[in-house]
Amino acid sequence: MGRLTEGIQKFQAEVVPGRREQLAALASSQDPKVLIVACADSRVDPSLITQTDPGDIFVIRNAGNVVPPADAANNGSAASIEFAVKALNVEEIIVCGHSDCGAVKGALAPEGLTSLPHVAAWLEHVTPALSGLGEGPSVDAAVEANVLQQIEHLRSFDFIRDAVENRGLVLSGWVYDVGTGAVRVSDGGDFTPISA
């Protein structure tokens, strides 16, 4: 806790004074234009990657940047997605996977998850992405396939399909390379670099 407490103290002493107006404006409302569904991996920070300020992006993080399909039971992600789309009227949803994803590795080798039954059950939402990859796919290929699978899961929600068709909601996928900071993007096809 010491490091976190020091961070809070530094934030309050060095950041808050220069951002009082911005923080006051955020105290009673938010108007993000983008929802990012990202992995809970500690190496992935959507605000750092996108260089955005508080209030700019709405973020859901979980193991493997998973979006359970609309018919999944106890789908906590659905509540946040519904709020972002229907209450906040976000204009884009990005599913952001990343290199060396432990969740995707777990889905590739589920026999290693016997002591983690909740993780194993959660990663069943990743399994469909792996079925078309053949024998022994690379982690990179599986990460890309997982991102595209989660976008398909997004499309399983009526309110998402309605927003895409009637107000131009954009669905896209990203893969973030932890070691280089590079980001590749897909609108449903191949992943191509976002260049500097």
C-alpha positions as CSV (number, residue, x, y, z in Angstrom):
1,M,0.0,0.0,0.0
2,G,2.9,2.4,0.6
3,R,3.6,3.0,-3.1
4,L,-0.1,3.5,-3.8
5,T,-0.5,5.9,-0.8
6,E,2.5,7.9,-2.1
7,G,0.9,8.0,-5.5
8,I,-2.3,9.4,-4.1
9,Q,-0.4,12.0,-2.2
10,K,1.6,13.0,-5.3
11,F,-1.6,13.1,-7.3
12,Q,-3.3,15.4,-4.7
13,A,-0.3,17.7,-4.4
14,E,1.0,17.9,-8.0
15,V,-1.8,16.9,-10.4
16,V,-5.1,18.1,-8.8
17,P,-4.0,21.8,-8.4
18,G,-3.5,22.0,-12.2
19,R,-6.7,20.2,-13.1
20,R,-9.2,21.5,-10.6
21,E,-11.4,22.9,-13.4
22,Q,-11.4,19.7,-15.3
23,L,-12.1,17.5,-12.3
24,A,-14.9,19.8,-11.1
25,A,-16.5,19.5,-14.6
26,L,-16.3,15.7,-14.3
27,A,-17.8,15.6,-10.8
28,S,-21.4,15.5,-12.0
29,S,-21.3,14.1,-15.5
30,Q,-19.3,12.2,-18.1
31,D,-19.4,12.3,-22.0
32,P,-16.9,9.7,-23.3
33,K,-17.0,9.0,-27.0
34,V,-15.3,5.6,-26.9
35,L,-15.8,2.4,-24.9
36,I,-12.6,0.3,-24.7
37,V,-12.9,-3.4,-23.6
38,A,-9.3,-4.2,-22.5
39,C,-7.6,-7.0,-20.6
40,A,-7.1,-6.7,-16.9
41,D,-3.4,-7.4,-17.4
42,S,-1.4,-4.9,-15.3
43,R,0.8,-4.1,-18.3
44,V,-2.1,-2.7,-20.3
45,D,-3.3,0.8,-19.5
46,P,-5.8,2.1,-22.1
47,S,-5.4,5.7,-20.9
48,L,-1.6,5.5,-21.2
49,I,-1.8,3.9,-24.6
50,T,-4.3,6.4,-26.0
51,Q,-2.9,9.4,-24.0
52,T,-6.4,10.4,-22.9
53,D,-7.6,12.3,-19.9
54,P,-10.2,11.3,-17.2
55,G,-13.6,11.4,-18.8
56,D,-12.4,10.7,-22.4
57,I,-12.9,6.9,-22.5
58,F,-15.2,4.5,-20.8
59,V,-13.2,1.3,-19.9
60,I,-14.2,-2.3,-19.1
61,R,-11.3,-4.5,-18.1
62,N,-11.3,-8.2,-17.5
63,A,-9.2,-11.3,-18.1
64,G,-8.8,-11.7,-21.9
65,N,-10.8,-8.6,-22.9
66,V,-13.8,-10.8,-23.1
67,V,-17.3,-9.8,-24.0
68,P,-19.6,-12.7,-23.1
69,P,-22.4,-13.1,-25.7
70,A,-25.9,-11.7,-25.1
71,D,-27.2,-15.1,-23.9
72,A,-24.5,-15.7,-21.3
73,A,-25.7,-15.9,-17.7
74,N,-24.4,-13.4,-15.1
75,N,-22.9,-11.2,-17.7
76,G,-21.6,-8.2,-15.7
77,S,-19.9,-6.8,-18.8
78,A,-23.3,-6.5,-20.5
79,A,-24.4,-4.0,-18.0
80,S,-21.5,-1.7,-18.6
81,I,-21.7,-2.1,-22.3
82,E,-25.4,-1.3,-22.3
83,F,-24.8,1.8,-20.2
84,A,-22.0,3.0,-22.5
85,V,-24.1,2.5,-25.6
86,K,-27.6,3.5,-24.5
87,A,-26.9,6.0,-21.7
88,L,-23.6,7.5,-22.7
89,N,-24.1,7.1,-26.5
90,V,-20.5,6.2,-27.2
91,E,-19.6,6.4,-30.9
92,E,-17.1,3.6,-31.0
93,I,-16.4,0.3,-29.1
94,I,-12.8,-1.0,-29.3
95,V,-11.9,-4.5,-28.1
96,C,-8.2,-4.2,-27.2
97,G,-6.1,-7.4,-26.9
98,H,-2.4,-7.5,-26.3
99,S,0.8,-9.5,-26.8
100,D,1.7,-12.3,-24.4
101,C,-1.9,-12.4,-23.1
102,G,-2.1,-14.9,-20.2
103,A,-5.8,-15.4,-20.6
104,V,-5.3,-16.4,-24.3
105,K,-2.5,-18.7,-23.3
106,G,-4.8,-20.3,-20.7
107,A,-7.4,-20.8,-23.4
108,L,-4.8,-22.5,-25.6
109,A,-3.8,-24.8,-22.8
110,P,-6.9,-25.3,-20.5
111,E,-5.3,-28.4,-18.9
112,G,-3.2,-25.9,-16.9
113,L,-6.2,-24.2,-15.4
114,T,-7.4,-27.1,-13.1
115,S,-6.6,-25.0,-10.0
116,L,-8.3,-22.0,-11.4
117,P,-11.9,-23.1,-12.1
118,H,-13.4,-19.5,-12.4
119,V,-10.7,-18.6,-14.9
120,A,-11.3,-21.7,-16.8
121,A,-15.1,-21.0,-17.0
122,W,-14.5,-17.4,-18.0
123,L,-12.1,-18.4,-20.8
124,E,-14.9,-20.6,-22.4
125,H,-15.8,-17.3,-24.0
126,V,-12.4,-17.3,-25.8
127,T,-12.6,-20.9,-26.9
128,P,-14.8,-20.3,-30.0
129,A,-12.1,-18.0,-31.4
130,L,-9.5,-20.8,-31.3
131,S,-11.5,-23.4,-33.2
132,G,-10.6,-22.1,-36.6
133,L,-6.9,-21.7,-36.0
134,G,-5.8,-25.3,-36.5
135,E,-3.2,-27.2,-34.5
136,G,-0.8,-25.3,-32.3
137,P,-1.6,-21.7,-33.2
138,S,0.8,-19.0,-32.1
139,V,-0.3,-16.8,-29.2
140,D,-0.3,-13.8,-31.5
141,A,-2.7,-15.5,-33.9
142,A,-4.9,-16.5,-31.0
143,V,-4.9,-13.0,-29.6
144,E,-6.1,-11.6,-32.9
145,A,-8.7,-14.3,-33.3
146,N,-9.9,-13.6,-29.8
147,V,-10.3,-9.9,-30.4
148,L,-12.4,-10.6,-33.5
149,Q,-14.5,-13.2,-31.6
150,Q,-15.3,-10.6,-28.9
151,I,-16.5,-8.2,-31.6
152,E,-18.8,-10.9,-32.8
153,H,-20.1,-11.3,-29.2
154,L,-20.8,-7.6,-29.2
155,R,-22.9,-8.0,-32.3
156,S,-25.0,-10.6,-30.5
157,F,-26.7,-7.8,-28.5
158,D,-29.8,-6.3,-30.1
159,F,-28.9,-2.8,-28.8
160,I,-25.5,-3.0,-30.3
161,R,-26.9,-4.0,-33.7
162,D,-29.4,-1.3,-33.5
163,A,-26.8,1.4,-32.6
164,V,-24.5,0.2,-35.5
165,E,-27.4,0.3,-38.0
166,N,-29.2,3.4,-36.8
167,R,-26.6,5.8,-35.4
168,G,-23.3,4.6,-36.9
169,L,-21.7,3.0,-33.8
170,V,-18.3,1.7,-34.9
171,L,-16.9,-1.6,-33.7
172,S,-13.1,-2.2,-34.0
173,G,-10.4,-4.4,-32.6
174,W,-6.9,-3.5,-31.5
175,V,-3.8,-5.5,-30.5
176,Y,-1.3,-3.7,-28.3
177,D,2.3,-4.9,-28.3
178,V,3.4,-4.6,-24.7
179,G,7.1,-4.6,-25.5
180,T,7.1,-2.0,-28.3
181,G,4.0,0.1,-27.7
182,A,2.8,-0.6,-31.2
183,V,-0.9,-0.9,-31.9
184,R,-2.5,-2.8,-34.7
185,V,-6.2,-2.2,-35.7
186,S,-8.8,-4.2,-37.5
187,D,-12.3,-3.4,-38.6
188,G,-13.1,-7.1,-39.1
189,G,-10.3,-8.0,-41.5
190,D,-6.5,-8.1,-41.1
191,F,-4.8,-6.2,-38.4
192,T,-2.7,-3.2,-39.7
193,P,-0.4,-0.9,-37.8
194,I,-1.5,2.5,-36.5
195,S,1.5,4.5,-37.4
196,A,3.1,7.3,-35.5
